[in-house]
Amino acid sequence: MSYEKRKLFFENLKLLVKSEFEEVFRILKRHSESFTENSNGIFFDVNTVGEPCFVALQEYMNFCLENRRIEEGRAKELATLTEETNKYLVEGYSSS
């Protein structure tokens, strides 16, 4: 896997929430990858993760990012609908 793909993966790790980090940890454990643990969390070197594990991590990251994209679309749609509904309510009250 290219250095650039691993660098992008590392940058995207910053976007994950706790439950998603926990799944990353489970993927590392399933593939018997090395990591360190202390009171601040779990640490691993993205550059030394084996190819099969990195592919699994990348697939999971793509899943997380796609879910975020879909959720952002839903949130925008809901905001638009709320705005339109409020506009109609205000117009309805002002014409009464």
N, C-alpha and C positions, 0 to 999 in steps of 0.2 A: 504494500500500500504506500502511496506517495506521502512524502512529508507534508505537503499542502493539505491533503485530506485529513491527516492526523491533527494538524494545526487547527483546521476548521472545526473538527470534532471537539478539540480542547476548548475553543472559544464558545462553542454551543453548550458545553457542560455548564457554563455560568448561568444559563437560562433555566436549568432544571430546578424543580422543587424537591423537597425532601423525599416524597414517595418515589419520584423518578430516580433520584440518586440511589435509593435502596435497591431498585431494579438493576441499576448499573453494577452495584456491588454483587448482587446475585449472579449476574452474567459473568463477572470476574471469577467468582467462586466456582461456578459450573465449569469454567475452562481452566481451573487451577492456576490462575495467574497470580503473580506476586503483588502484594500490596502491604502497606503499613497502616497501622491504626493507632490513634491517640485520642485525647479528649476533644480535639478539634475535628475529628472525622477520619475518613478513610482516604488514603493517598496511593496513587499508582502512576507509573510513567507511561503515558500514552504511546510513546515511541518504542517501548519494549514489549508491548502487548502483542501476542502472537496473531497471525493473520486470521485464523478462524474466530478468535475472540473479538478482534477488531471489527470484523464483518458483522458479527452479532450486535456489537455495541453501536455500530453505524446504523443498522436496521432499526434498532430501538430508538436511536436519536431521530431518525427520519420519521418514525411513528409519532414521537413526542412533538416534533416541530409541525407536522401536518395537523395534529390535533389542535395545536395553538392557532394555526392559520384558520382552521374551520371555526374555532371558538371566537376568534376576533371578528370573523365575518358575521357570525350570529349576533355578537354584541353590537356591531355597527347596524345591522338590520333592525334589531330591537330598539336601538336608540332612535333610528329614523322613524319607526312605527310609533314610538312614544311621542316623539316631536310632532308627528302628523296628527295623532290623536289629541294631543293637548291643543294644537292649533284649532282643530275643529270644535273642541269643547269651548275654547275662548270665543270663537266666532259665534257659536250657538248661544252663549250667554249674552254677548254684546248685541245680538239681533233681537233678543227678547224684550 
